[in-house]
Amino acid sequence: MRVSTRTIGAAAALLTLVLTASGAAPASSDGTLSARIAAVRASAEQVSHDLGRLEDERAIENLQRSYGFFVDKALWKETADLFADNGTLEIGGRGVFVGKARVLQYLVWLAPQGLTRGKLFNHTQMQPIITVAPDGRTARGRWRFLAEVGDYQKSALWGTGTYENEYVKENGVWKIAKRQGIYDFAYFNFPQGMVEIDRALVKKYPREYAALAYCLEKSGFPVKRVFATKGSDLEKTMKAKSQAWLAA
């Protein structure tokens, strides 16, 4: 159940009134009742503050996932509207685009507005780490993304990378202040389309690293030894020898 900071504040105020009413008689000389009331107020303020930051984190995660959804569907106008008035977009060393109009201009350059038959722009947002400033006005976020981009029977690629973002609250609404992805990027395309693999060669290696070994061998760097895998006889032998060495 969602509880707002206003609700928490009201509950804290009510609790304070109850404690005050229960102490209608003169307070003791050591100020015990006053101290209790002050402690309750301080605790309620802290809870309200912490809850506010949690609500900010959730709002920012929804904002960023909305970005991914709109990119999926090539809804560029909706994507640009997620940015602050002076927000910036910087991806892959293509330049820094400042303001909603320039962000939109860049996005439209990628592809036409709206879903286009045969085109794919899946842009999954993952592994968020959000840090909200103590005043609740700005925040930073790190995300991983996984992209699937394709043009039917023409091109296809996978992409992955890290985004370092900044956010700002404008008129009570979180917006993207800085969308930056300039390192740790990788895109993999398939220039020859789907190809048949050498299944006999794949079976030559343990399945745990068969794909890597296959690529290495096809690239001219064959794997010339067997590596231990979980539960294999080689792993058991290595463990037994290690234990014997430690016991010696």
C-alpha positions as a printed NumPy array, in Angstrom:
array([[  0.   ,   0.   ,   0.   ],
       [  1.347,   3.412,  -0.924],
       [  1.602,   5.907,   1.943],
       [  2.326,   9.538,   1.156],
       [  4.543,  11.86 ,   3.157],
       [  1.442,  13.947,   3.894],
       [ -0.161,  10.923,   5.555],
       [  2.941,  10.285,   7.648],
       [  3.064,  13.927,   8.68 ],
       [ -0.594,  13.884,   9.724],
       [ -0.065,  10.694,  11.729],
       [  2.923,  12.234,  13.474],
       [  0.946,  15.368,  14.339],
       [ -1.919,  13.258,  15.708],
       [  0.494,  11.193,  17.815],
       [  1.975,  14.366,  19.235],
       [ -1.472,  15.666,  20.178],
       [ -2.329,  12.371,  21.878],
       [  0.842,  12.439,  23.922],
       [  0.24 ,  16.058,  24.819],
       [ -3.337,  15.342,  25.88 ],
       [ -2.269,  12.366,  27.987],
       [  0.016,  14.697,  29.865],
       [ -2.609,  17.317,  30.678],
       [ -1.297,  17.4  ,  34.215],
       [  1.746,  19.57 ,  34.827],
       [  4.887,  17.983,  33.398],
       [  7.471,  16.652,  35.815],
       [ 10.336,  18.918,  36.691],
       [ 12.785,  16.911,  34.632],
       [ 10.79 ,  17.536,  31.458],
       [ 10.238,  13.841,  30.689],
       [  6.991,  14.411,  28.777],
       [  8.445,  17.263,  26.759],
       [ 11.423,  15.089,  25.863],
       [  9.144,  12.264,  24.744],
       [  7.114,  14.623,  22.553],
       [ 10.299,  16.062,  21.024],
       [ 11.613,  12.564,  20.316],
       [  8.357,  11.537,  18.639],
       [  8.373,  14.668,  16.498],
       [ 11.996,  14.088,  15.473],
       [ 11.278,  10.457,  14.633],
       [  8.211,  11.392,  12.582],
       [ 10.194,  14.016,  10.675],
       [ 12.898,  11.468,   9.87 ],
       [ 10.346,   8.903,   8.693],
       [  8.682,  11.546,   6.537],
       [ 12.042,  12.52 ,   5.047],
       [ 13.047,   8.895,   4.336],
       [  9.68 ,   8.098,   2.798],
       [  9.962,  11.159,   0.584],
       [ 13.321,   9.96 ,  -0.746],
       [ 11.88 ,   6.486,  -1.426],
       [  9.009,   8.046,  -3.355],
       [ 11.572,  10.074,  -5.32 ],
       [ 13.525,   6.918,  -6.158],
       [ 10.394,   5.189,  -7.403],
       [  9.408,   8.208,  -9.492],
       [ 12.876,   8.349, -11.074],
       [ 12.813,   4.631, -11.872],
       [  9.404,   5.07 , -13.529],
       [ 10.786,   8.049, -15.449],
       [ 13.744,   6.088, -16.747],
       [ 11.673,   3.046, -17.655],
       [  9.279,   5.345, -19.487],
       [ 12.29 ,   6.519, -21.477],
       [ 13.027,   2.915, -22.441],
       [  9.398,   2.257, -23.381],
       [  9.107,   5.355, -25.57 ],
       [ 12.396,   4.534, -27.313],
       [ 11.107,   0.995, -27.932],
       [  8.182,   2.46 , -29.827],
       [ 10.139,   5.308, -31.48 ],
       [  7.885,   7.806, -29.708],
       [ 10.459,  10.546, -29.938],
       [  8.251,  13.492, -28.952],
       [  7.211,  11.68 , -25.784],
       [ 10.848,  10.765, -25.125],
       [ 12.064,  14.353, -25.484],
       [  9.334,  15.547, -23.115],
       [ 10.911,  13.456, -20.339],
       [ 13.887,  15.851, -20.345],
       [ 14.187,  19.026, -18.322],
       [ 13.952,  22.313, -20.202],
       [ 17.76 ,  22.515, -20.28 ],
       [ 18.337,  18.766, -20.176],
       [ 21.17 ,  17.247, -22.196],
       [ 21.569,  14.038, -24.174],
       [ 25.021,  12.609, -24.908],
       [ 25.401,   9.122, -26.363],
       [ 28.299,   7.413, -28.073],
       [ 30.413,  10.521, -28.679],
       [ 27.914,  11.933, -31.192],
       [ 27.742,  15.284, -29.461],
       [ 25.829,  16.94 , -26.615],
       [ 22.253,  17.889, -27.462],
       [ 20.912,  20.607, -25.15 ],
       [ 17.214,  21.266, -24.579],
       [ 14.121,  19.347, -25.6  ],
       [ 14.133,  20.638, -29.185],
       [ 17.694,  19.482, -29.858],
       [ 17.087,  16.15 , -28.127],
       [ 14.069,  15.599, -30.358],
       [ 16.088,  16.554, -33.431],
       [ 18.669,  13.883, -32.62 ],
       [ 16.066,  11.209, -31.95 ],
       [ 14.224,  11.868, -35.206],
       [ 17.57 ,  11.529, -36.972],
       [ 17.726,   7.947, -35.682],
       [ 14.413,   6.938, -37.234],
       [ 10.98 ,   8.347, -38.13 ],
       [  8.503,   9.114, -35.357],
       [  6.362,   6.147, -34.34 ],
       [  6.451,   2.434, -35.003],
       [  7.63 ,   1.512, -38.485],
       [  6.935,  -1.883, -39.977],
       [ 10.035,  -4.07 , -39.911],
       [ 12.045,  -1.882, -37.507],
       [ 13.045,  -2.836, -33.966],
       [ 14.267,  -0.482, -31.219],
       [ 13.97 ,  -2.475, -27.983],
       [ 15.815,  -0.566, -25.258],
       [ 15.617,  -2.362, -21.903],
       [ 16.641,  -0.366, -18.807],
       [ 18.203,  -2.479, -16.047],
       [ 20.107,  -2.515, -12.723],
       [ 19.261,   0.996, -11.496],
       [ 21.276,   2.608,  -8.708],
       [ 19.547,   5.847,  -7.691],
       [ 20.975,   8.425,  -5.276],
       [ 18.649,  11.283,  -4.333],
       [ 20.141,  14.484,  -2.895],
       [ 19.174,  15.24 ,   0.727],
       [ 17.02 ,  18.185,  -0.37 ],
       [ 15.051,  15.978,  -2.788],
       [ 15.559,  18.35 ,  -5.718],
       [ 18.221,  16.527,  -7.722],
       [ 19.418,  12.956,  -8.131],
       [ 21.929,  10.769,  -9.926],
       [ 21.408,   7.352, -11.452],
       [ 23.453,   4.598, -13.065],
       [ 21.734,   2.157, -15.416],
       [ 22.636,  -0.727, -17.689],
       [ 20.825,  -1.048, -20.981],
       [ 20.294,  -3.885, -23.427],
       [ 19.3  ,  -2.885, -26.948],
       [ 17.912,  -4.906, -29.826],
       [ 17.976,  -2.87 , -33.02 ],
       [ 16.996,  -4.172, -36.395],
       [ 15.646,  -3.453, -39.857],
       [ 13.928,  -6.538, -41.259],
       [ 16.114,  -8.426, -43.78 ],
       [ 18.58 ,  -5.529, -43.856],
       [ 20.427,  -5.262, -40.555],
       [ 20.356,  -6.386, -36.941],
       [ 22.478,  -5.793, -33.876],
       [ 22.638,  -6.157, -30.119],
       [ 23.931,  -3.392, -27.896],
       [ 24.8  ,  -2.958, -24.244],
       [ 26.339,  -0.246, -22.101],
       [ 26.179,   1.945, -19.013],
       [ 24.348,   5.229, -18.556],
       [ 25.342,   7.857, -16.001],
       [ 22.323,  10.125, -15.596],
       [ 21.306,  13.161, -13.592],
       [ 17.753,  14.173, -12.702],
       [ 16.029,  17.33 , -11.509],
       [ 12.593,  17.998, -10.07 ],
       [ 10.734,  20.651, -12.075],
       [  7.44 ,  21.895, -10.631],
       [  7.216,  18.759,  -8.514],
       [  7.882,  16.374, -11.428],
       [ 11.149,  14.498, -11.973],
       [ 12.828,  15.111, -15.329],
       [ 16.045,  13.952, -16.988],
       [ 18.691,  16.652, -16.559],
       [ 21.572,  14.723, -18.111],
       [ 21.464,  11.534, -20.158],
       [ 25.028,  10.413, -20.661],
       [ 26.394,   7.247, -22.181],
       [ 29.89 ,   7.759, -23.524],
       [ 31.825,   4.663, -22.418],
       [ 31.44 ,   0.927, -21.85 ],
       [ 29.401,   0.614, -25.04 ],
       [ 29.326,  -2.432, -27.254],
       [ 27.307,  -3.25 , -30.368],
       [ 27.359,  -6.568, -32.16 ],
       [ 26.   ,  -6.937, -35.66 ],
       [ 25.423,  -9.892, -37.949],
       [ 26.701,  -8.908, -41.411],
       [ 26.116, -12.36 , -42.878],
       [ 22.818, -12.996, -41.157],
       [ 22.192, -16.385, -39.583],
       [ 24.897, -18.957, -40.331],
       [ 25.098, -22.69 , -39.732],
       [ 27.546, -23.706, -37.004],
       [ 29.847, -26.693, -36.877],
       [ 27.963, -28.771, -34.318],
       [ 30.693, -31.386, -34.082],
       [ 33.172, -28.683, -33.078],
       [ 30.781, -27.314, -30.45 ],
       [ 30.502, -30.778, -28.851],
       [ 34.28 , -30.942, -28.599],
       [ 34.212, -28.613, -25.591],
       [ 32.354, -28.627, -22.24 ],
       [ 29.06 , -26.77 , -22.637],
       [ 30.049, -24.242, -19.94 ],
       [ 32.495, -22.589, -22.32 ],
       [ 31.683, -24.203, -25.661],
       [ 30.455, -20.944, -27.232],
       [ 33.641, -19.059, -26.33 ],
       [ 35.896, -21.927, -27.386],
       [ 34.038, -22.23 , -30.688],
       [ 34.535, -18.537, -31.485],
       [ 38.205, -18.706, -30.53 ],
       [ 38.866, -21.75 , -32.707],
       [ 37.03 , -20.262, -35.684],
       [ 39.143, -17.122, -35.224],
       [ 42.352, -19.111, -35.424],
       [ 43.021, -19.477, -31.703],
       [ 42.044, -23.052, -30.778],
       [ 41.684, -23.958, -27.105],
       [ 44.363, -26.596, -26.555],
       [ 43.528, -27.752, -23.057],
       [ 40.53 , -28.718, -20.964],
       [ 39.434, -26.408, -18.162],
       [ 37.705, -27.484, -15.001],
       [ 33.962, -26.94 , -14.855],
       [ 31.569, -27.275, -11.945],
       [ 31.076, -30.892, -10.953],
       [ 33.584, -32.256, -13.487],
       [ 36.117, -34.998, -12.687],
       [ 38.899, -32.488, -13.2  ],
       [ 37.39 , -30.158, -10.612],
       [ 37.071, -33.029,  -8.113],
       [ 40.7  , -34.014,  -8.677],
       [ 41.881, -30.423,  -8.199],
       [ 39.907, -30.113,  -4.927],
       [ 41.255, -33.417,  -3.613],
       [ 44.836, -32.421,  -4.371],
       [ 44.312, -29.02 ,  -2.736],
       [ 42.861, -30.53 ,   0.417],
       [ 45.735, -33.017,   0.611],
       [ 48.253, -30.204,   0.248],
       [ 46.579, -28.171,   3.002],
       [ 46.51 , -31.178,   5.35 ],
       [ 50.196, -31.988,   4.804]])
